[in-house]
């Protein structure tokens, strides 16, 4: 069965590529081992799909080649995708930091993509596992699958990463790259909750369910978002963001009152003659249960009047310079993305074709490009898929 283009992976980037190639009159087939297309689209954003962001730039991405994503992001932008959303009359709203979500359901985005695929004649084979891929000098590639043998001129790998294995994530794309001699960077879980050392887990487990704003810092990277205490450790947007940068064995620095010069505030309150206990003053800013754990070595039951500068400075530092060394991450089971992947230096930033193997393309998360939390990974999928679709 001969096709012009075969795309392995019916996710965000694969469907986008299929649509664009189909618009050019190419005979396109999408293969996926799952029983339905776009599973991650449907489950993303709590079922409402954080499909892009108002503010997208290369600075929102992590890659060994930080310049690689610039071309694609500039050729198919967030505004271009928003034009699609508007054309399909999908209601959406903005949340913090420019994040855009569907008002109703992520199914709206998937329906839009599948409708576009149908309009341009894309064939989608689900429950179809690719068993082997070979390069043919005459016809491009032949693929042995559980359904049939397929042959194509252009082969696009849009298989995603390793995150959330319960919905079918697999290392297939990385193994295929290695089969053809293409370099793959080591992978690890990204945008993922962090676990705590046993002694810290024991201390902080009683705080499960508490969320507070913070500024979290690792080396030179910082984010202002909420942190959430869980029964396994730490989660919330701040933790997910910093997890892309955190390195095992090193500490995170967390400021739980980033908008306040707490030490100066305490000094001023003391000078104003406040006789309230230090703990009661601090409990106006943070949950009492959290304070009891963070300030275990500070005598917080003294009144402000009886606290010296050193005691106030120590209390402020415990809250604004909290240092904690995570034990690890929760891994791919709960990770939203995969860090690492196919080396972008092996791929054209214009066409997404392999420099080494003609007719072989890689798009989306399988590449060594990882976005921040906030719609950036979907935008990378749309942009890279659109660009490859112009050339396959």
N, C-alpha and C positions, 0 to 999 in steps of 0.2 A: 504494500500500500504506500504510494508515493505522495509526500507532502512537500510543499516549499519550505515550511517552517514547522518544527516541533518544539514545543515549550514544555519542559518538565517542571510542573508546579503550578497549581491553579490558585495561587494566592494573589496578593495585591500586585506585585510587580509582573507576575506571569500573565495575569488577565489584562493589565494595561498594555503590555507588549503585544499580546495577541490582537487586541483591538486596533492598535496602530498599524501592525503588519497587515491585518485584514483590510483596513482602509486603503492600503496600497494595492489591493487586488491579489495579495499573496494567499495561497491555500495554507491555512494555519490549523494545527491540531495541538491541543493542550492535554497533557497526560498528568494524572494525579492518582496516588495510591489511596487517597481518602475517599469516603463514600459521598462527600459533598464538597463543592468548591468554596474557597474563602472562609474556612473555619475560623482562622485567627481574626479575620475581619469581624465576624459575627460576635466573638467573645471579647473583643477589645473595648477599652473604655467603659467597662461595666455594662457591655451590651449596647453602648451608644457610639462607639467608634470615634476616637480622637483622630480625625482623618487628616488634619494638617494644622498649621499654626500661622498666624498673621505675620510673624517675624521669623524668617528662615534665612540662615546664612551658613557658610562652611564652618563657622565657629561653633555651631551646634552639633558638630559631628566629631567622632574620634576615629582616626585611621593612621596607619603607619605612613601613608602618603596623604597628608592633610589637604593637599590641593586637588586631589582627584575628583572630589564631588562637586567642585565649583561649576564646571561646565554644564553638567546635567541639571543642577539646581537652577541655573540661569536660563536654560532653554525650555524647561517645563516647570513653571513656578507654582507656588501656592495659589496665586491668582488664577492661573490656568485651570487648576483643579477646581477651584471655587466656581469658575464659569460652568463646569460640568454640573456641579451640585445645584447651581442656580437654574440651569436649563432643565434639570429634572425636578425642580421645585421641591427639593429636599429641605425641610426646615432645620436650621442649625442655630447654635448659640456659642458665644465666647465665654470661656472660663478664665481663671487666672493665667497671666503670662501669655495671652494670645492664643490659648488652646481652643480649637474648634471641635464641637461635638454635634452629632445628630440630636435633634430634639426628641425624637421618638425611638428609633431603633437603628442599629448598625445594618440591619437587613436592607435599609434604603440604599446604602452605598453598594452593597453586593448586588442588589437587583439592578442598579444602574449599570454596573460593570457587565453583568451577564446579559442584559438587554443590548448593550453596545456590541458584545461579542456575537450575539445572535444576528444583529443587524448587518454585520459584515461577514457572516458565514463561517465563524470560527467553530470547529468541532471540539468538544470537550469529552474526553474519555476518563471517567472516574472509576474507582476500584481497579485501577490499572497500574500494576507495579512494574517498573523497568528492571529487568534482570541483567541485561548486558548492553553495552554501547560500543560500537566499532566505527572507526573512520574508514570510509570507502573512497578510494581515489576517484571513482566514477560518479557516484551519487551523493557524496557528502558523508552521511552517517546512516547506519542501520541500527535499529533498536529492537532487541528481543524483549517482549513484555509478556505478562500473564494473559493478555488478550489476543495479541497478534504480533507479527513482525512489521515494523514501520521503517520507512526510509525517508530521509529528508535532505534538503540542501543545507539548511541552516538549523543548528540545534542550540536552543537557549536553555540555560540552567537557571531556574528560578525556584530552587528547592528550599530557600530559607535557611535558618540556623537550627540550633539544637534546643532552643527554649520551648518549654511546655510539651514534653514528649507524649503526653496523653492524647494530644490532638494530631499525632503523627509526625512530629519533628524527627529528622534523621540526619546522619552525616553523609547522605548520598552525594550531595553536591561537592563536598570536599574530596570524597574518594574519587569522584569522576575527574575532578581537576588533577589530582595526583596521578591518576591513570594516564593522563596525557602530559605528564611532566610539568604541570603548572604548580608553582609554589603556593602553599597554604600556611598562613600564620596559625600558631596554636590558638585554640578557642577557649573561652571561659564565659560563665554566665554574666550577663549585664542587666542593669535596671532590676536589681534583685535585693530582697531583704537580707540583712546581715544577722548572723547568729552571734551569741556572746560567749565569753569564757565561762566555765562552770560557776565560778564564784560570783561573777557579775549577773549571770542568768538567775541565780538564787536570789540576789538582791533586788533585781528589777522585775521579776515575774509578777509580783503583786501589783505592778502598775499597768498590767495588760489592759488595753483599751483606751488608755489615756493618750491624747494627741495634743501637742503644743507647737507653736511656731518656733523656728530657730534659724540660726545661720550656721551651717556646717562647713568645715574647712578640712581639706586634705592637701598638704603641701601648698601649691599656689592656686588651687581650685576651690571655689566656694559657691554655695547655693543658699538662698533664703526660701525655705519651704517648711511645711509641717513635718514633725517627726512623730511616729506612732510606736508605742511600746506594745510588743506582742508576747505571747507565751513562749516564743522561740528566741526573741531578741528585739531587733529594731527594724521598723519599716516606715512607710510613709514616703511622700515625694522627695523629701530631703535625702533620705537614706538611699532610695532607688537611684537618684541622680549621682550621688557621691560614690555609689558602688562601682560605677564604671571606671573610677579613678583610683579607688582604694587598693592598697597592696597589702597582702597578708603579713602579719607581724608588726604592722605600724599602727599608730594611734590616729584617731579622728579628734578634732577639736570642735566642740559644740557650744555655741552661745545661745542660751535659752531666752535671753531678753535682748535681742540684737538692736532694738530701737532705743534702748535705755542705757545711760551711763549710771549703772546701779550704785557703784561706790560713791559717786558724787551725790546721788539722790539720798543715800543713807546719811552722808555727812550733813547735808542740808537739813534733813529731818531732825537729826540730833541737835543741830545748832538752833533750830526753831523751837526746841524744848519738848519734842514728842517723848512721852514716857512709855509708849507702847513697846511690848516685847518685840525683839528683832524678828522672831518667827512669824508673829502676826502681821508685821509690816510686809515681809516677803510673801506671805500667803495671799496678799492682795494681787500679786503678780503671777503666781504659779500655784498649781494644785498642792495641797498640804502633803499628800502622800509622796509626791515627788520630792518635795523639800526635805522631808524626814530622811530620805535615802541619800540625797546629794549632800546634805549638811550634817552627816552623822558625826563628824569630828569637829563641829563648830558648836559652841554653847549658844544656841539660839533662844534660850529662855531668859536671857538677860534683857533688860530694857535697853532701848537705844541709848539712853543717858549713861548706862553703865558699860557700854561697849567702847573700847578704845579703837584707834584707827586701824590697828593690825587685825583686830577681830572683824571689823567691817570689811576690810580689804579681803580677808580670807573668805568670808561669806559671799562676797561679790564674785570672787574668782571661782568658787565652787559652781556658781550658776553661769557665769559668762565665759569661763575657760575650762569647761568640763572635758576632760580627756578620757577617751575610752578606746581600748584595743579590741576590735571584734575578733571572734574565733574563726569566722569564715562566712560563707554565704549559704543561702538555702539551696543553691544550685539551679540547674536547668528546670527543675520541677515547677518553680514559681517565677523564674526569670522571664522578663518580657522580651529580651533580645539576646543575641550572641555576639560577644566581642571576638575580634579576630576573623579569620576566613581567607578567602582567595586573595592573594597579593594583587593589589590594584596596579602595581607596576607591570604586571603581566597582561593587563587589559587596556584597551583603548578607552580613554575618557570620553571620546566623541561617539563611538559606535558600540562600545562594550564588547567588541570582538577580541578574542585572545590574540596576542601578538604571535603566539607560537603555533596555534592550530587554526587555520582558516575555516570560517563557518561556525566556530564554536563561541558562544556568547555566555556571559555571566551577569546577572542583574540582581538587585535587591539585597537581602540580608546575607546571602551566601558570600558576598564580597566583604572585604575588610573595611567596612564603613558602618559605624554604629552611631545612631542619633541619641540625643537627650530624650528624656521623658517629655511628652507634650505635643505629639503629632509629627515629630521630625522623622521617625522611622517610616511612617506611612508616606510622607512626602518624598523620601528617598526612593521608596518603592515606585511611586507614581513617576518620578523624574527619570530614574534609570530605565524603567520599563518603557516609557514613552520614547526615550532616546534610541534604545535598541530597536524599537519597533519601526524606526525610520530607515533601518539599514538591513535588517534580516531578510 
